């Protein structure tokens, strides 16, 4: 099982060290056979030898980097091309999907036990059903090769470990924060809010000036959940609400939960989000902010790279999610150990797939750093962010990592899939219709009671 309490403490500690420890210098190189000339030189003259031709292999690589404006999209293709150049008999076939598309596709593939060679999973509770079904290959042996394990921040792999086996390698270790467009704030005459109530007031002022206050891609329902959970982190006075539910100490009728629903609805009813928010997927929602059409955007720090390479670069600042009704500590964040790469236990080319993923992850920190996409990755980064030309906004984000004093994980990384789906649907519905917070609590409690084991 995942070591939840230990992991949560370690996540906070490892976030502090994101740019302080140098990455191991080992570069991933695959094994290759000798050239024909070299073999001939090593073969006695009297012996005729032919070089065995290596089998052509295709490895399917499912990923969540479909947006060509995201620096990780280009980074992905570069590492893949570098590997294919070194291994001409191996073709890496990319299946690039947005997050919700990928989750849905993987569920279908898992049901028929046709998981691609490499796929994407989320930590803890989200990946446990796949592990229990023995769909993923343990990676303990592979992470020891070429010093790969040492490149990861301390403790981060705990979230992907069950019964002492590592089943996936994460791409990120992030925090939730609010990005804001300084020019649009100035145009509307609003200041960075220090409380949630000031944020709601700022939304109303921006709206009154004809400026879209916030952007969200709520077709991918996890986005609204991630924001809602930060409200709950505050109204609960700190981390641990969901764990208290699991431990039988609280229910979803608790005032911390209903207060969070009420405050969240205040934000929606103030006109914070674009019309038809539930029809915008993650990329479409984010692009509203990246093209200067929205003043605020709440998201994980992984969004930094894409914002930095967009048209609003140089105009964006960040701030911590504020207190709600005087409760909570802004130095406690939504923590997001990232999506991770897992290998199918039924891969027809398990050895070659492990070799490629080892190469990919060894090169991930260097290439992410080069394309200004290294803020919030799960591995140690060898480089001076400022000297490399990272923006002031990126440096602000890195500064926030050093202020983390703990926090909570996303709902669907904490609860079982059935309860999580009930939660995601319930919160998504609030973008369409206002509901009694007590009724929303009942929806959650029913989902939990129905699905708990």
KOLVEXKE-637681 format. One record per atom (N, C-alpha, C): residue in one letter; x, y, z. Coordinates in pm, whole numbers, plus 50000, padded with zeros to 5 digits. Example, Ala and Ser with C-alpha at 12.3 -4.5 7.8 and 13.67 -1.06 7.14 Angstrom:
A513194943150780A512304955050780A513204967050780S512854977550708S513674989450714S512905000350787
//
This chain:
X500834987950000X500005000050000X500865012650000X500325023149951X501035035949952X501195040850094X502345046350127X502595051650260X502095065850266X500785067450301X500155080450284X500725090950378X500795087850507X501215098150601X502665101850579X503515091650566X504925094450541X505105102050411X504355097450308X504485103850176X504105118350179X503015121550252X502545135350256X503585144450318X504235139550424X505285147450488X506465149150394X506805138250325X507985138750238X507745147550118X506495147250066X506175155949952X506485170349987X506015174850103X506275188650143X507745191450151X508505181950208X509945184050222X510635183950087X510195174749999X510885173949871X510595185749783X509405192049800X509095204049722X510085215049753X510555215349878X511485225949916X512805224549844X513095212249799X514415209549743X514415209149593X513335214249532X513155211849388X514325216249302X514945227449337X516025232149249X517355232749322X517425225949439X518635227349518X519625215949497X519135204449445X520005192949434X520265189849289X521505187349257X521865184849117X521455170949074X521035169848949X520645157048892X521885148848863X521725135448872X522845126848838X523265128948695X524535127448668X525045130848535X524895119648436X524425107748481X524325096648387X523325099448278X523705097648154X522765099448044X522325085847998X521025084347970X520495071347932X520975067247795X521695056447786X522125051347657X521695037047646X521145033247533X520675019647515X521785010847463X521624997947483X522624988447436X522454986547287X523544986647213X523464984547069X524494974147027X524194967146920X525134957046872X526274963646797X527374956446781X528534961646708X528204963246561X528894972446495X528694974446352X529254962546275X528824960446151X529354949346071X530874949646062X531464961546042X532914962546030X533604958046158X533034962346271X533644958846399X533564943846421X532444937746384X532314923346400X533284915846309X533434921046189X534334914446095X535754914646147X536134925846209X537494927046261X537734917346375X536654913946447X536804905046562X536634890446524X536334887746395X536084874046351X537304868646277X537734856346307X538874850546235X538624850746085X539694852946006X539564854545862X538954842345796X539194830445854X538724818345790X537234816045812X536614824645899X535204822445932X534334832745863X533304828245797X532354837245734X531214839745832X530904852545858X529874855745958X528924866245902X527674864745934X526694875045899X526144880946027X525924894046024X525414900946141X523904898646152X523484894446270X522064892046290X521314905246289X520284906046208X519494918246199X518524918746317X518474930346385X517604931646501X516134932646458X515284926846538X513844926846510X513284940946516X512444944246421X511744957146425X510644956546530X510644966546617X509734966746731X508984980046736X507704979646768X506914991846790X506464992146936X506745003247002X506325005347141X505285016547142X504105013647194X503045023747201X503195031747330X503265044947315X503525054047428X502335063447444X501425059847533X500285068447564X500755079647656X500355092047627X500825103347706X499765114347709X499995124447791X499025135447804X499675148847768X500465148547662X501085160947612X500625163747469X499305165647447X498825167547311X498935181847259X499125191447350X499075205647313X500425210147257X500485213547128X501765217647068X502325230447127X501495238347199X502015250547262X502645247747398X502465235447449X503075231547576X504505227047549X505485232947618X506885229147592X507145214247611X506365207547695X506585193247716X506245185047592X505385190547505X505055183647381X506295182447293X507015193447276X508235193147196X509335185047262X509415185847395X510415178347469X510195163347451X508935159147460X508585145147441X509085140147305X508785147747202X509165143547066X510675143247048X511385152447112X512845152547099X513465140047162X513015136747283X513585124847349X513255112247270X512025111547221X511635099947139X512495098947014X512695110146946X513525109946825X514965106146855X515495111246966X516865107647005X516985092647029X515985086947093X516045072547121X515935064446992X515035068646903X514875061446777X516125062246692X516835073446699X518085074746625X519125064746677X519165063046809X520115053646868X519675039146849X518385037246828X517815023846815X516915023246692X517495022846573X516705024046449X515705012746428X515855001846500X514874990946484X513634992846571X513645003446655X512525005746746X511765018346708X510465016846692X509595028246662X508745031046785X508725043546830X507885047646941X506625054246884X505505047746902X504235052746847X503515060846956X503355073746933X502755082647033X501235082847023X500615081447139X499155082947150X498915094347248X498825106647195X498775118747278X497325123247297X496885123647423X495495126547456X495435136647569X494305143847581X494165152047701X493825143047819X493865148547939X493805140248060X492555131648068X491385137548051X490155129848065X490005119547954X490415123047833X490375113447722X491245101247755X492415104047809X493345093147840X492805084247951X492225090448055X491675082448164X490575073248114X489695078548030X488595070647977X489105059447888X490065062647803X490615052547712X491315041447789X492055045147894X492765035047972X491785025748042X490685031048092X489685022348156X489175011848058X488905016147935X488445006847832X489514996447800X490765001247786X491864992147756X492104982347870X491984987147993X492204978548109X491144967648118X489894971248084X488804961448090X489064949647997X489724952447884X490024941647788X491464936747802X492154941447907X493564937747933X494454940647812X494204952047748X495004956347633X495644969847662X496284970947776X496964983247815X498154985647722X498354997947674X499505000547586X500824998147658X501894997047581X503214994147640X503535003947753X503305016947727X503485027147831X502195035247838X501695037347957X500495045347974X500675055148089X499635062948115X499675073148220X498715069348331X499185070248455X498325068148571X498575079248671X497615081248761X497785090748870X498065083148998X498625089849099X499135082849215X498065077349308X498535069549405X497755065249520X496455058249479X495315063449526X494045056649507X493675054749361X494095063949273X493705062949133X494365051049064X495605047749102X496295037049031X496135023549099X495655023249222X495565010749297X494724999949226X493555003249167X492784992749099X493564986048985X494384993748914X495184988048805X496264978848860X496854982948972X497874974749036X497254961849089X496094963049154X495414951249208X495064941349097X494764946648978X494414938148863X495664932648793X496834935848847X498124931148793X498324935148647X497914947448615X498054952448478X499394959248453X500104963148559X501364970448543X502554961848586X503654964048520X504894956948553X505644964348663X506164957348764X507024963848863X508274969448795X508714981048843X509844987948779X511074988748869X511084980948978X512194981549073X513544979249006X513614969248918X514884966348853X515304977648760X514334983148685X514654993448586X515115006448650X514525010448764X514925023248824X516335022748882X516855010848902X518225009548953X519255010848841X518825010148717X519745010748604X520145025048572X521415027148547X521955040248506X521715051248610X521485047448735X521315057348841X519985064648835X518975058948768X517705066148749X517015069448881X516975059948974X516245062149099X516745074549173X518045076849169X518635088149242X518255101549183X517705101749061X517325114549001X516005119749057X515215111249125X513915115549176X514045122049313X513175131749339X513145138249470X512815127949578X513395129749694X513215120349804X511725118749838X511275106349844X509925103249888X508875103349780X509145109349664X508105110849562X507625097249509X508525087349500X508145074349445X507235066549539X507125070749666X506255063749761X504795063849714X504405074449644X503005075649600X502665065749488X503685059349431X503495050249319X503975036149355X504115033849486X504665021249537X503605013649616X503435000849583X502494992049653X503224979049686X503134974949811X503804962649856X505274962449813X505924973949830X507364975649804X507744975049657X506754975149568X507024975349425X506654988949366X507574994849290X507315007349219X506645003849087X505475009849061X504735006548940X504635018048839X505125029748874X505055040948779X506085051548819X506495059448720X507495069948741X506865083448709X506805092548806X506065105048789X506815115548708X506025124048641X506625135148567X506635147948649X505835148648758X505735161348830X505575159948979X505785170849048X505575172049192X505185186649213X503865189149214X503375202749196X502525207849311X502215220649307X501325227149402X500255235049325X499095236849389X498045244849329X498235259649363X498045268249266X498205282749287X497365290449187X497315303449205X496525312049116X497465320549032X497355319148900X498065327748805X497155339848777X497755351548763X496925363148731X497625372148630X496815378648546X497305387648442X497415401748502X498645406348520X498875419348586X498235430848508X498305430248376X497735441048294X496215442048312X495535430348316X494085430448331X493685434748473X494495430848572X494225435548709X494335450848715X495385456048653X495605470548654X494485477748581X494085472048468X493015477948388X491715478948467X491465468848550X490225468748629X490385475748763X491625479148799X491865485848926X491725476749046X492065463849031X491955454449143X493355450249190X493435446649316X494685442149377X494655426949394X495815421249418X495885406949446X495105404249575X494105395349571X493285392949690X494035385549800X493825389949923X494455383450037X493485374150108X492205374950075X491195365850129X490325361050013X489625350150037X488715344849936X487605354849907X487155361550012X486095371449996X486555382949906X487825386849920X488395397049830X488495391749687X488725378749673X488775372749540X487405373549473X486365370549547X485005371449492X484685385849454X485105395449538X484885409649507X485645413749382X486875408549367X487675411549247X487005406049123X486415394149135X485685388049023X484555397248978X483815402549073X482695411349039X483175424248972X484285429749021X484835441948962X485315439448820X486045428448800X486535424948667X485365422948571X484375415848618X483195413248536X482525426348496X482445435648591X481845448548563X482615456848463X483905454248451X484745461348354X484805454248219X484015443748206X484005436348079X485175426948061X485825423148171X486985414148166X486575400548223X486885389948150X486595376548201X487445373948325X486825371748442X487615370648565X488515358448573X487975346548547X488745334248561X488475324948444X489435316148418X489275306048313X489345292248377X488585282848321X488645269048368X488235259848254X488775247948252X488375237848153X487565227048224X486325229948258X485545221148346X484885209548275X485055208548143X484645196148076X485455184648134X486715187248165X487565177748237X487315180248386X486405172748444X485825176248573X486815177148688X488005171648673X488985172448782X489435186748808X489285195648709X489765209348726X488945216748832X487625215448825X486785221748926X486985215449063X487175202349064X487435195249189X488705200149256X489755202249176X491045206649229X490915220449296X490135229249233X489885242449291X489015241249417X487945233449408X487075231649524X487835226249644X488725216649620X489475210549730X490375220649799X490835230849728X491635241249795X490755249649887X489495251849846X488545258649935X488315250250060X488115237250042X487895228150155X489125227550247X490305227850189X491535228150269X491535239950364X490955251150320X490885263150404X489735262050507X488535258550463X487395258350556X487575247550663X488345237250632X488625226850731X489705231250830X490325242750803X491375247650892X492685240450874X492825232950764X494065225650740X493785212450670X494835204550647X494685191950573X493925181350650X493485171050576X493015158950641X491525156650647X490715165050579X489265162950588X488875149150537X489345145250419X488955132450361X489435120850446X490645122050501X491135111450589X490255110250712X489755121550762X488845121250878X487545114150843X487065115750719X485875108550674X486155093550672X487285089750615X487655075550609X487795069650748X488335077450841X488535072750978X487255072951062X486155077851003X484885078251074X484755089751172X485635099551162X485605110951254X484755122451201X484545122751069X483715133151009X482855127050900X481825134350860X481005130650744X480945142750651X480345140850537X480215151850441X479125161750482X478475159250595X477545169050651X478265178950741X479555176850763X480345185650850X480345199950796X480285209950886X480295223950842X481495227650756X482645221150777X483805224150693X483485221450546X482745210650520X482415207050382X481315216050327X480255217950402X479155226150350X479575240850336X480455245550424X480995259150409X481815260350281X482575249750249X483375249750126X482475250350004X481375242650006X480435242849894X479815256749880X479415262649992X478795275949989X479745286449931X480985286249976X481965295949927X482285293649779X482415281049741X482685277749601X481555282749512X480325281249559X479175286049482X479165301349476X479635307849581X479735322549577X480625326949461X481715319749440X482645323049332X481985320949196X481295309749181X480615306849054X479515316949027X478695319649129X477555328649111X477975343049088X479195346549129X479715360049104X480115361948958X480075350948881X480425351748738X481895349648712X482545341848799X483995340148785X484385333448654X483625323548609X484075315048499X483345318148369X483995314648259X483445317648127X482135310048105X481285315848023X480015309347990X480285295947923X479515285947963X479715272647906X480985265947951X481405268548076X482685263448126X482775248348116X481645241348130X481675226748126X481835221147983X481845229947885X482095225347747X483535228247704X484335234447790X485745237247761X486595226347825X487415219347744X488315209647806X489525216847865X490415209347924X491565215247994X492345224947906X492705220547786X493525228947698X492775241547655X491495240147623X490705251647578X490555261747691X490325256847812X490215265947926X491505273247954X492605265847954X493905272047981X494275282147873X493915279047750X494255288147640X493555301647651X492405302247718X491775315247743X492705324247823X493355318347922X494285326248003X495565329047925X496065319147854X497345320647783X497255330647667X496035333547622X495875343247514X495365356747565X495415358747697X495065371647755X493585374447764X492755363947758X491305365847759X490675363647895X491485360847996X490975359048133X492015364348230X491545369448344X492435376148438X493075366648538X492415355348569X492955345948667X492795331648618X493665323048670X493635308848633X494185300748749X493335292648811X493795283948920X494195270448861X495445266548887X495915253848832X497155249348907X497565236948881X498825232048936X499995239148871X501105239348941X502285246748892X502865240948763X502365229348720X502805223948591X502425233148476X501445241948498X501015251048390X502035261948361X503035263448447X503995274448435X504695274648300X505175263048256X505925262748130X505105267348011X503855262548002X503005266547890X502655281247893X502465286748014X502175301048026X503405309247989X504565304348029X505805311648003X506115312747854X505685303047777X505945303447633X504735308547554X503765314647623X502565319847556X502665334947537X501625340547479X501625354847447X501535363647571X501145358147686X501035366447808X502315366047892X503335359247843X504595358747919X505085372947948X505495375248072X505935388448115X504835396648178X503585391948165X502435399248221X501805391748339X502355380248373X501695371248467X502425370548600X501665370848707X502175368348841X501425356748902X501805352849023X501135341849092X500855345749237X499815339749295X499595341649438X499025329049500X499245327649631X498765316149706X497235316849719X496615305149725X495165304949748X494915310849887X494005320549896X493875328050023X493025320850127X492945326750244X492085321650351X490625322550309X489785314050367X488345314150339X487605315950471X486845326950481X486125330250605X487075330550725X488285335350699X489275336650804X489955323750843X489695313050770X490245299950806X491335295550708X492255287450761X493265281250676X494565288950672X495585282250626X496935287750615X497345287950469X497585299550409X497965300150268X499255292550234X500055289150336X501265281350311X500985266350305X499705262550319X499305248750295X498635248250158X499145239950072X498765239749932X498075226649895X497355226849785X496985214349723X498265208449664X498595196449705X499825189749661X499475180249547X500315179949446X500005171949328X501205164049280X501515152849351X502465143649289X501875139749154X502655140549050X502115141248915X501615128248855X501065129648736X500755117948656X502065110548632X501975097548604X503185089548600X503125079348487X504295074948446X504425065448335X504495051248391X503555042748347X503535028748388X503695019948265X504225008048285X504444998648175X503504986748190X502894982848081X501984971548082X502704958648120X502104951248213X502674938348251X502614928548136X501734931148039X501564922147925X502234927247798X503134936947813X503854942047696X504604930647626X504474930047494X505174919747416X506664922647409X507034935047443X508454938947436X508844945547568X508694938147676X508884943747810X510304948947830X511294941347789X512684945647807X512964958547732X512554959347606X512804971347525X511994983247577X510784980647625X509954991547677X510594997347803X511104988847890X511804993748010X513045001547972X513754996947870X514965003847825X514615017947776X513535018947698X513125032047648X512695041147762X511855036247855X511375044847962X512535049148052X513515040648070X514715044448146X515415056048076X515585055047945X516215065647866X515385078447874X514075076947860X513185088647861X513285096247993X513225089048104X513235095648234X514615101248269X515675094948226X517005100348251X517205113648179X516575114848062X516725127147983X515655137648014X514635133648088X513505142548116X513915155548185X514705155248295X515045167948362X515815177648273X516805172548200X517635181048114X516805187448003X515985179347936X515215184447823X514075193647871X513465190247985X512415198948039X513005212448077X514185212448136X514855224848174X515155233348050X515565226747942X515945233847820X514765241047756X513555235347768X512385241547705X511565249647805X512185252647920X511535260548025X510275253648078X510365240348088X509255232548141X509625224848266X510675229248337X511175221548451X510655226048585X509765235948589X509175240148716X508175229548761X508395223548877X507465213848931X507605199848877X508775196148824X508935182248784X509365173948904X509235160848893X509455151949007X510915148449028X511765152348934X513175148948943X514015161248979X515215158549026X516135169249063X516655175948936X516805188948944X517185196848826X518585202548843X519425200048746X520785205348747X520805217748658X520715229548719X520715241648639X520265253748717X520695265248671X520335278048730X519155283648651X517965283248710X516755287348639X516835301848591X517295310648677X517365324848642X518335327048527X519525321048538X520545322648433X520075316748301X519225306648309X518735300148187X517615308048121X517225319248181X516215327848118X514785324948159X514605317348267X513245315348316X512675328848360X511375330648340X510725343448364X510635346748512X510315359148540X510085363248679X508935355348740X507915352548658X506785344748706X507225330748747X508075324348666X508585311148700X509395311548828X510175322048846X510965323348968X510065325249090X508935332349069X507945333749177X507405320149218X507085311949119X506555298649147X507575290349224X508815290649181X509865283349252X509995288249395X509785301249415X509825306749550X508715301449638X507525299249578X506395293949654X506655279649700X507365271849619X507705258249660X508435258149793X509265268249814X510065268749936X509245272650059X507985276750037X507135281050149X506095270550188X506125258850121X505115248550146X505255243050288X504125243150359X504085237750496X503095226050505X502935218850396X502005207550392X500795210550308X499805201450313X498605203250232X497865190150211X497005189950112X496175178250081X496395173649938X496035161149912X496005155949775X494625157949715X494535156949584X493255158049514X492295147249563X491005149949550X489965140649594X490165126949531X490355126649398X490425113749330X491765106749346X492725113049413X493945106149452X493855100849595X492705103449658X492525099749798X491425089449817X490305091449750X489155082549763X489115072049652X488315061649672X488195051149571X487485056549447X487625049749333X487085055049207X485595057849208X484805049349272X483355051449274X482975064149348X483555066049467X483285078249544X483785090449468X484945089149406X485525100449333X484655104649216X484085094949145X483225098449032X481975105649078X481415101249191X480275108349248X480625122649283X481805124649340X482285138049376X482465146749252X483145141449151X483435149249030X482145153848963X481175144948955X479885148448894X479165158948977X479165157349108X478465166549197X479045180649188X480365181649188X481005194849180X480825200949041X480935192848939X480745198048802X479345203748785X478345197648848X476965202348836X476775216248896X477645220148989X477525233449050X477825244648950X478545241248842X478825251248738X477595253748651X476625244948663X475415246048581X474245251248663X474165246748790X473015250348873X473425251249020X472975261849086X473245263349228X472425253349306X473055247449411X472365237449491X472555240449639X471695235049721X471805236149866X473085228649908X474025235249978X475255228550021X475005215650098X473925215250178X473605203050253X473255191650158X472595195050046X472255184849946X473515179549877X474445188549850X475725184349790X476465175049886X476405178250015X477005169550116X476365155750116X475025155250102X474325142450097X474745134349975X474925141149860X475375134249739X476725127549763X477605134849827X478935129449856X478865117849955X478055119650060X477965109050161X477385096250101X476375097750016X475785086049948X476815079049862X477585086849787X478625080849702X479655073449787X480025079549900X481015073249987X480465060550051X479265061150106X478675049550172X478435038050075X478095041449952X477825031249850X479095024049806X480205031349805X481435025949746X482515021949845X482335025249973X483385021550067X483415006450088X484615001650120X484794987050135X484894983650283
//
